[in-house]
């Protein structure tokens, strides 16, 4: 399989281009955000959201949790204006999550959370460990991301995709911390044709397919073998730091 290149500038450009259509297409991501928030407590002093994007998760946290300070990072500089206008008290910074150890030196957090973002990290396992180090004692890391079966049909037909955290890697991470919750699910989206399916992927900010040669034979194979179904594999992981 050809692994999509994690060029942060390209990733930022793809998501920025899809910003106006992202939320109407990101049906699975919205369900993930809603489920992630259901695992949270009702109050935290200091919150950090990683990869906040258009603010889908941010809006849910604002509506269900009390907090004193809410920090958010993403790699899209141009998001700052509308995010800070839409969310009072939000401290937004254009920042690479893979450099999280350098964000706001001296400031730790009671809650770090992220929805549908850490699969874009160059090293998700290390990112999780770095996040745990930035938590206060008894702090919570709440993550929703994608697992190994995500976009399995795309990998099969087009031989392209991301490398996701394996279950073995998640189990290894979990040994070091208190696991509050760990689960995953399979969700299938059905499309009228393969072109609509590929357009959906592009509209959710995943632009890697635009650099993949899509031939009529690919479209025929996808429709015949996978009936224009796209599989999502959401994974939920809630970890608590030891005292």
C-alpha positions in Angstrom: 0.0 0.0 0.0 1.2 3.5 -0.8 1.0 5.5 2.4 -0.3 9.1 2.1 2.5 11.6 2.6 2.0 13.6 5.8 3.1 17.0 4.5 1.6 19.3 7.1 1.3 22.2 4.7 -0.6 20.1 2.2 -2.9 18.7 5.0 -3.6 22.3 6.2 -4.4 23.4 2.6 -6.7 20.4 2.0 -8.7 21.1 5.1 -8.9 24.8 4.6 -10.2 24.3 1.0 -13.0 22.0 2.4 -13.9 24.2 5.3 -17.2 25.4 3.8 -18.5 21.9 3.1 -16.7 20.0 5.8 -19.4 19.8 8.5 -22.2 18.8 6.1 -20.1 16.0 4.8 -18.4 15.0 8.1 -21.3 12.8 9.3 -19.1 10.2 11.0 -16.8 12.8 12.6 -19.9 14.5 14.1 -21.1 11.2 15.6 -17.6 10.7 17.0 -17.5 14.1 18.6 -20.9 13.6 20.2 -19.9 10.2 21.6 -16.5 11.6 22.8 -18.3 14.4 24.8 -20.6 11.8 26.4 -17.5 10.4 28.2 -16.4 13.7 29.7 -17.0 15.1 33.2 -19.0 18.3 33.4 -16.3 20.6 34.7 -12.5 21.1 34.1 -10.3 24.1 34.9 -8.0 24.0 31.9 -8.8 22.4 28.6 -6.7 21.8 25.4 -8.2 20.7 22.2 -5.9 19.3 19.5 -6.8 19.7 15.8 -10.0 21.7 16.4 -10.7 22.3 12.7 -14.0 24.1 12.2 -14.9 23.8 15.8 -17.3 20.9 15.6 -16.1 19.3 18.9 -15.4 22.7 20.4 -19.1 23.7 20.1 -20.2 20.5 21.9 -17.7 21.0 24.7 -18.8 24.6 25.2 -22.4 23.4 25.4 -21.8 20.6 27.9 -18.8 21.4 30.1 -17.8 24.2 32.4 -14.2 25.4 32.2 -12.0 28.3 33.1 -9.6 28.3 30.2 -10.0 26.6 26.8 -6.9 26.3 24.5 -7.2 25.0 21.0 -4.6 24.3 18.3 -4.7 23.4 14.7 -2.3 23.9 11.7 -4.6 26.3 9.9 -3.7 29.9 10.7 -6.7 31.3 8.8 -9.1 29.5 11.2 -8.2 31.8 14.1 -10.6 34.7 13.2 -13.8 32.8 12.9 -13.0 30.4 15.8 -12.3 33.2 18.2 -15.4 35.1 17.0 -17.6 32.0 17.4 -16.2 30.8 20.8 -15.7 33.4 23.5 -12.7 32.8 25.8 -11.1 30.5 23.2 -7.3 30.7 23.1 -6.5 29.6 19.5 -3.0 29.0 18.3 -1.8 27.8 14.9 0.4 24.9 16.2 1.6 21.5 15.1 0.3 18.8 17.4 3.5 16.8 16.9 5.3 19.6 18.8 2.8 19.5 21.7 5.6 19.2 24.3 6.6 22.8 23.3 3.1 24.3 23.5 2.6 26.9 26.3 5.6 25.8 28.4 4.8 25.5 32.1 1.1 25.2 31.5 -0.4 21.7 32.1 -4.0 20.8 31.5 -6.9 19.0 33.2 -8.4 17.8 29.9 -6.7 17.2 26.6 -9.1 16.1 23.8 -9.1 15.5 20.1 -11.6 14.3 17.5 -10.6 12.7 14.1 -7.2 14.3 14.1 -4.4 12.3 15.6 -4.3 10.0 12.5 -2.6 13.0 10.8 0.3 12.8 13.4 3.6 11.6 12.1 3.8 9.5 15.3 0.4 9.0 17.0 1.8 6.8 19.7 4.4 9.4 20.7 1.8 12.1 20.5 -0.4 10.3 23.0 2.5 9.8 25.4 3.4 13.5 25.0 -0.2 14.5 25.8 -0.2 12.4 28.9 2.9 14.2 30.1 1.2 17.6 29.6 -1.7 16.6 31.9 -2.1 17.6 35.6 -2.3 14.7 38.1 -5.6 12.9 37.5 -5.9 14.7 34.2 -7.9 13.1 31.3 -6.9 12.5 27.7 -10.0 11.9 25.6 -9.5 10.8 22.0 -11.6 9.8 19.1 -9.7 8.7 16.0 -9.7 6.1 13.2 -8.5 2.5 13.4 -6.9 0.0 11.0 -10.1 -0.8 9.1 -10.8 2.8 8.2 -11.3 3.3 4.5 -10.4 -0.4 3.9 -12.1 -0.3 0.5 -10.0 2.6 -0.7 -6.8 0.7 0.3 -8.1 -2.4 -1.5 -8.9 -0.7 -4.8 -6.6 2.3 -5.0 -3.7 0.9 -2.8 -3.4 4.2 -0.9 -4.1 5.2 2.7 -2.9 6.3 6.1 -1.1 4.1 8.6 -3.3 3.9 11.7 -2.5 2.9 15.3 -2.8 -0.9 15.7 -4.7 -2.6 18.5 -1.4 -3.9 19.8 0.0 -0.4 20.0 -3.1 0.9 21.8 -2.9 -2.0 24.3 0.7 -1.2 24.9 -0.1 2.5 25.6 -2.9 1.5 27.9 -0.6 -0.4 30.2 1.0 2.8 31.3 -2.2 4.7 32.3 -5.6 4.2 33.8 -8.0 3.3 31.0 -11.4 4.9 31.6 -12.8 3.7 28.3 -11.6 1.9 25.2 -13.8 0.8 22.3 -14.2 0.9 18.5 -16.9 0.6 16.0 -17.5 0.0 12.3 -19.7 2.5 10.4 -20.6 2.2 6.7 -21.7 5.0 4.4 -23.5 4.1 1.2 -23.2 6.2 -1.9 -25.1 6.2 -5.2 -21.8 5.9 -7.2 -18.1 5.9 -6.6 -17.6 9.4 -7.9 -19.9 10.7 -5.1 -17.9 8.6 -2.6 -14.6 10.1 -3.7 -16.1 13.6 -3.6 -17.2 12.9 0.0 -13.7 12.0 1.0 -12.3 15.2 -0.6 -15.0 17.3 1.1 -13.9 16.0 4.5 -10.4 17.4 4.0 -8.7 14.1 2.9 -7.0 15.4 -0.2 -4.6 12.6 -0.8 -6.9 10.9 -3.4 -6.6 14.0 -5.6 -3.0 12.9 -6.4 -4.1 9.3 -7.1 -4.8 8.3 -10.7 -8.5 7.4 -10.7 -9.3 5.2 -13.7 -12.6 4.0 -15.0 -11.5 0.5 -14.2 -11.0 1.6 -10.5 -14.6 3.0 -10.4 -16.0 -0.2 -12.0 -14.0 -2.4 -9.5 -15.1 -0.4 -6.5 -18.8 -0.4 -7.5 -18.7 -4.2 -8.3 -16.6 -5.3 -5.3 -17.7 -2.9 -2.6 -21.1 -1.6 -3.8 -20.0 2.0 -3.3 -19.7 1.5 0.5 -17.1 3.4 2.5 -16.1 2.0 5.9 -15.2 4.2 8.8 -13.5 2.7 11.9 -13.9 5.1 14.9 -11.8 4.4 17.9 -12.5 5.9 21.4 -9.8 6.0 24.1 -10.2 7.8 27.4 -7.1 7.7 29.6 -6.5 9.2 33.1 -3.1 10.2 34.4 -1.9 8.7 37.7 -1.6 11.0 40.7 
